[in-house]
Amino acid sequence: MDKKIILIGGFHEIIELCEEIGYIIVGIIDNNLKKSFMGYPIIGTDEDAETLYEKYGRLPLVITPDLPYLREKLYVKYLNIGYKFETIISPSAKISKSSLIGVGSIIQHGVNISACVKIGKFVKLNTECNIMHDCIINDFVTIAPNAVVLGRINIGNKTYVGANSTILPDLIIDKNSVIGAGSVVTKNVLGGILVKGVPAK
């Protein structure tokens, strides 16, 4: 591929995924790391974003953090400066030809996306999660490893779906909700709340 990118956040899983696909990681913007990470230079912090644009603005960004609200905050900041964004899809992901993937999303190893699914922008689908037919996964959602989202579910913006959880068909999950790890969701989740357990409450 030999396509150059900049990472927002030094996250080893995403670095390895980008390497596997064949991206060239020119550098990482990170507020906490110093000098280099996994052999890649730390080129600055979020405070340096405008200055860095002069040198790196032609390169697309990959926003790596798991937290939905943080991805949205970073997207707004860098979009307003003028940066563009890259969508990262593992070669081992299985994606139906009738599904749509929004810009800036990250789809990791072993993810399954079934027919007629709509994935919004800057969604993060973690390892081995399963999104079944006719689901709508809205912007900035994170779905953790091994979660199962069954058919015709609508998950609102900035929701976090925990690892090994299951959401049963035909449900609405409001924006800003959190589904606890290992939960089984059997009814709509309204009001942007945390639910957990079997069944989730």
C-alpha positions in Angstrom: 0.0 0.0 0.0 2.8 2.5 1.0 0.3 5.1 2.1 1.6 7.6 4.6 -0.4 8.4 7.8 -0.2 10.2 11.1 -1.6 8.6 14.3 -3.4 10.6 16.9 -2.5 8.6 20.0 0.2 6.0 20.4 -1.8 2.8 20.7 0.2 -0.4 20.0 -2.8 -2.4 18.7 -3.5 0.2 16.0 0.1 0.6 15.2 0.4 -3.2 14.5 -2.8 -3.1 12.5 -1.5 -0.3 10.3 1.8 -2.1 9.8 0.0 -5.3 8.8 -2.1 -3.4 6.2 1.0 -1.7 4.8 0.7 1.9 5.9 3.7 4.0 6.5 3.4 5.7 9.9 5.2 9.0 9.6 4.7 10.0 13.2 2.5 10.0 16.2 0.8 13.0 18.0 0.5 12.2 21.7 0.2 14.2 24.8 1.9 11.7 27.1 4.6 9.9 25.2 8.1 11.3 24.7 10.4 11.1 21.6 9.3 7.8 20.2 7.0 4.8 20.6 7.4 1.4 19.0 10.1 2.9 16.7 7.9 5.8 15.5 8.7 9.4 16.3 6.4 11.5 18.6 6.1 14.6 16.5 4.1 16.7 18.9 1.0 17.0 21.1 -2.5 18.2 20.4 -1.3 21.7 21.3 1.0 21.6 18.3 -1.7 20.6 15.9 -1.9 23.9 14.0 1.9 24.2 13.7 2.2 20.5 12.6 -0.4 21.1 9.9 2.1 23.2 8.0 4.4 20.2 7.6 2.0 17.2 7.8 -1.4 18.6 6.7 -1.4 16.6 3.5 -1.3 13.3 5.4 -4.5 11.7 6.7 -4.9 11.1 10.4 -6.0 8.0 12.3 -7.6 8.7 15.6 -6.9 5.8 17.9 -8.4 6.2 21.4 -11.1 3.8 22.6 -13.2 6.4 24.4 -16.0 7.7 22.2 -16.2 11.3 23.6 -12.4 11.6 23.2 -12.5 10.5 19.5 -15.2 13.1 18.9 -13.2 15.9 20.6 -10.1 15.0 18.6 -12.1 14.8 15.4 -13.6 18.3 15.9 -10.2 19.8 16.8 -8.3 18.4 13.8 -11.1 18.9 11.3 -11.3 22.6 12.1 -7.6 22.9 11.4 -8.1 21.3 8.0 -6.8 17.7 8.4 -8.3 14.7 6.6 -8.8 11.3 8.1 -8.2 7.7 7.1 -10.4 4.6 7.6 -8.6 1.5 8.8 -9.9 -2.0 8.0 -8.2 -5.2 8.9 -7.7 -7.6 6.0 -9.2 -10.3 8.3 -12.5 -8.5 8.8 -15.5 -9.8 6.9 -17.7 -7.0 5.6 -20.8 -7.5 3.6 -20.8 -5.8 0.2 -24.2 -4.2 1.1 -22.8 -2.5 4.2 -21.4 1.0 4.5 -18.4 2.2 6.5 -18.0 5.8 7.6 -14.8 7.8 7.3 -12.3 7.5 10.2 -13.6 4.2 11.5 -11.3 1.5 12.7 -12.3 -2.1 12.1 -9.9 -4.6 13.8 -9.1 -8.3 13.3 -11.9 -10.8 12.9 -14.8 -8.4 12.9 -17.9 -9.5 11.1 -20.3 -7.0 9.6 -23.3 -8.6 8.0 -25.7 -7.4 5.3 -27.1 -3.9 5.1 -25.3 -2.5 8.1 -24.5 1.2 8.3 -21.4 2.1 10.3 -21.1 5.8 11.0 -17.9 7.9 11.1 -15.1 7.3 13.6 -16.7 4.1 14.9 -14.2 1.6 16.5 -15.0 -2.1 16.1 -12.7 -4.1 18.2 -11.4 -7.6 17.7 -13.9 -10.4 16.9 -17.0 -8.3 17.5 -20.1 -9.3 15.4 -22.5 -6.8 13.9 -25.5 -8.6 12.3 -27.9 -7.5 9.5 -29.7 -4.2 9.2 -28.0 -2.5 12.2 -27.2 1.1 12.4 -24.0 1.9 14.4 -23.9 5.7 14.7 -20.9 8.1 14.9 -18.1 7.6 17.5 -19.5 4.3 18.9 -17.0 1.8 20.4 -17.8 -1.9 20.3 -15.4 -3.9 22.4 -14.0 -7.3 21.7 -16.3 -10.3 21.2 -19.5 -8.2 21.6 -22.5 -9.4 19.5 -25.0 -6.9 18.1 -27.9 -8.8 16.6 -30.2 -7.7 13.8 -32.0 -4.4 13.3 -30.4 -2.6 16.3 -29.8 1.2 16.3 -26.9 2.3 18.5 -26.7 6.0 19.2 -23.7 8.3 18.9 -20.8 7.9 21.4 -22.1 4.7 23.0 -19.7 2.2 24.4 -20.6 -1.5 24.1 -18.5 -3.6 26.5 -16.6 -6.8 25.8 -18.5 -10.1 25.4 -21.9 -8.3 25.7 -24.9 -9.3 23.6 -27.6 -6.9 22.4 -30.8 -8.8 21.3 -32.6 -7.8 18.0 -34.8 -4.8 17.3 -33.6 -2.6 20.1 -32.7 1.1 20.3 -29.6 2.1 22.4 -29.6 5.8 23.0 -26.6 8.0 22.4 -24.0 8.2 25.2 -25.0 4.9 26.7 -22.6 2.3 28.2 -23.2 -1.4 28.0 -21.2 -3.2 30.7 -18.9 -6.1 29.8 -20.7 -9.5 29.6 -24.2 -8.0 29.7 -27.2 -9.2 27.8 -29.4 -6.4 26.7 -33.1 -7.4 26.3 -34.8 -4.0 26.1 -34.3 -0.5 24.8 -31.6 1.6 26.6 -33.0 5.1 26.8 -31.5 8.3 28.3 -27.8 7.6 27.8 -27.3 5.5 30.9 -25.1 2.6 32.0 -26.6 -0.8 32.0 -25.0 -4.1 33.0 -25.8 -7.7 34.0 -27.9 -10.5 32.7 -30.4 -9.2 31.8 -28.9 -5.7 31.7 -30.5 -3.2 34.0 
